[in-house]
Amino acid sequence: MPTSSLLESDLEVHPLRQERPDSDVLTETILDHLDEQTVISLDTLVCLMPQYTWNQIFHRVDQLARCNKIVLRRHRFEYTLFSINFVA
């Protein structure tokens, strides 16, 4: 197989590879759920969003927590998300 055909095949999108869900949509969905409930467990959030995997949701939640848009707390084996507007 010529090298040029290998380079061209790398540029093509594989037909079975699906596009990632738009991260802005995922972020907004998480923030909307948190605005509605103020406090929500990660497991509940995952159940409310079956179109995403646990890993996708946790990755986005982790990013939101690192940039101080939400508060993420872990108690033993359960993660809980808090709105930054939550008053304890």
LINURTA-V763674 format. One record per helix or strand of 2 or more residues. SS is the DSSP state (hx for helix, st for strand). FROM is the first residue (numbers start at 1). TO is the last residue. Records with the same first field share a line. If there is no record, write none. Layout:
SS = FROM-TO  FROM-TO
This chain:
hx = 3-11  23-37  42-48  54-66
st = 39-41  70-75  78-83
